[in-house]
Amino acid sequence: MKSGESCGGVCSIVASFLLGGIVGGGVALLVAPMPGKEARKQIAGLAEGVKEKAEDYYEQIKDAVTSVLEDGKGLVEEKKRLISKAVQAGIEAYEKERKGSA
């Protein structure tokens, strides 16, 4: 469960980051001491930086989720093998008991 929790934490961090970028951009527009054209260029540059960081976070999240899924698949396969062994042992014990009582 830790892996799922950490992904949730990373997702909320990314969402907070993006929301902060949007709010910051809006505030910058309202209080910009420069002409509109310069402000738009600056905001475009900041937006590009936010986009790049969001893409980096996306890749990190994607890698984390892929890793968790692979771990989960391995765990499922391991549990399947254990259950199969237990069922086989039960069948063998039943057959042995049945032959012994007959």
One Martini backbone bead per residue (centre of mass of N, CA, C, O) as a GRO file, in nm:
protein
  102
    1MET     BB    1   0.052   0.066  -0.012
    2LYS     BB    2   0.281   0.272  -0.028
    3SER     BB    3   0.290   0.323  -0.334
    4GLY     BB    4   0.005   0.445  -0.360
    5GLU     BB    5   0.055   0.676  -0.162
    6SER     BB    6   0.291   0.811  -0.315
    7CYS     BB    7   0.133   0.874  -0.570
    8GLY     BB    8  -0.072   1.057  -0.435
    9GLY     BB    9   0.139   1.263  -0.342
   10VAL     BB   10   0.250   1.336  -0.620
   11CYS     BB   11  -0.017   1.426  -0.744
   12SER     BB   12  -0.068   1.661  -0.542
   13ILE     BB   13   0.190   1.814  -0.607
   14VAL     BB   14   0.134   1.863  -0.904
   15ALA     BB   15  -0.134   2.008  -0.867
   16SER     BB   16  -0.023   2.236  -0.692
   17PHE     BB   17   0.180   2.342  -0.894
   18LEU     BB   18  -0.018   2.412  -1.120
   19LEU     BB   19  -0.200   2.599  -0.957
   20GLY     BB   20   0.025   2.799  -0.880
   21GLY     BB   21   0.091   2.880  -1.173
   22ILE     BB   22  -0.184   3.000  -1.241
   23VAL     BB   23  -0.204   3.205  -1.014
   24GLY     BB   24   0.064   3.349  -1.072
   25GLY     BB   25  -0.012   3.444  -1.356
   26GLY     BB   26  -0.255   3.617  -1.272
   27VAL     BB   27  -0.101   3.807  -1.083
   28ALA     BB   28   0.102   3.909  -1.291
   29LEU     BB   29  -0.109   4.050  -1.467
   30LEU     BB   30  -0.216   4.251  -1.246
   31VAL     BB   31   0.103   4.357  -1.144
   32ALA     BB   32   0.236   4.451  -1.395
   33PRO     BB   33   0.505   4.695  -1.475
   34MET     BB   34   0.461   4.623  -1.774
   35PRO     BB   35   0.401   4.579  -2.070
   36GLY     BB   36   0.203   4.352  -2.227
   37LYS     BB   37   0.413   4.224  -2.416
   38GLU     BB   38   0.623   4.156  -2.197
   39ALA     BB   39   0.436   3.996  -2.012
   40ARG     BB   40   0.367   3.774  -2.217
   41LYS     BB   41   0.655   3.671  -2.251
   42GLN     BB   42   0.705   3.598  -1.956
   43ILE     BB   43   0.463   3.406  -1.926
   44ALA     BB   44   0.547   3.214  -2.150
   45GLY     BB   45   0.809   3.127  -2.013
   46LEU     BB   46   0.678   3.019  -1.756
   47ALA     BB   47   0.492   2.815  -1.895
   48GLU     BB   48   0.718   2.645  -2.013
   49GLY     BB   49   0.839   2.564  -1.741
   50VAL     BB   50   0.585   2.425  -1.636
   51LYS     BB   51   0.564   2.219  -1.861
   52GLU     BB   52   0.835   2.078  -1.812
   53LYS     BB   53   0.779   1.995  -1.519
   54ALA     BB   54   0.523   1.833  -1.576
   55GLU     BB   55   0.663   1.626  -1.758
   56ASP     BB   56   0.855   1.521  -1.544
   57TYR     BB   57   0.637   1.430  -1.342
   58TYR     BB   58   0.497   1.236  -1.532
   59GLU     BB   59   0.736   1.042  -1.565
   60GLN     BB   60   0.765   0.972  -1.268
   61ILE     BB   61   0.481   0.859  -1.231
   62LYS     BB   62   0.492   0.648  -1.452
   63ASP     BB   63   0.728   0.488  -1.330
   64ALA     BB   64   0.595   0.426  -1.058
   65VAL     BB   65   0.348   0.275  -1.166
   66THR     BB   66   0.499   0.059  -1.324
   67SER     BB   67   0.647  -0.058  -1.081
   68VAL     BB   68   0.397  -0.136  -0.917
   69LEU     BB   69   0.275  -0.326  -1.129
   70GLU     BB   70   0.510  -0.524  -1.141
   71ASP     BB   71   0.503  -0.601  -0.844
   72GLY     BB   72   0.210  -0.705  -0.850
   73LYS     BB   73   0.249  -0.930  -1.054
   74GLY     BB   74   0.458  -1.088  -0.891
   75LEU     BB   75   0.275  -1.135  -0.645
   76VAL     BB   76   0.052  -1.292  -0.789
   77GLU     BB   77   0.230  -1.524  -0.890
   78GLU     BB   78   0.324  -1.619  -0.614
   79LYS     BB   79   0.040  -1.680  -0.498
   80LYS     BB   80  -0.039  -1.888  -0.708
   81ARG     BB   81   0.180  -2.093  -0.640
   82LEU     BB   82   0.100  -2.136  -0.344
   83ILE     BB   83  -0.188  -2.234  -0.400
   84SER     BB   84  -0.116  -2.473  -0.581
   85LYS     BB   85   0.050  -2.622  -0.368
   86ALA     BB   86  -0.176  -2.647  -0.158
   87VAL     BB   87  -0.374  -2.804  -0.333
   88GLN     BB   88  -0.188  -3.040  -0.398
   89ALA     BB   89  -0.143  -3.125  -0.103
   90GLY     BB   90  -0.441  -3.180  -0.046
   91ILE     BB   91  -0.481  -3.401  -0.258
   92GLU     BB   92  -0.262  -3.592  -0.153
   93ALA     BB   93  -0.379  -3.626   0.131
   94TYR     BB   94  -0.649  -3.739   0.045
   95GLU     BB   95  -0.544  -3.985  -0.111
   96LYS     BB   96  -0.387  -4.108   0.124
   97GLU     BB   97  -0.632  -4.136   0.316
   98ARG     BB   98  -0.810  -4.305   0.132
   99LYS     BB   99  -0.610  -4.546   0.104
  100GLY     BB  100  -0.583  -4.602   0.417
  101SER     BB  101  -0.908  -4.655   0.468
  102ALA     BB  102  -0.957  -4.894   0.236
   0.00000   0.00000   0.00000
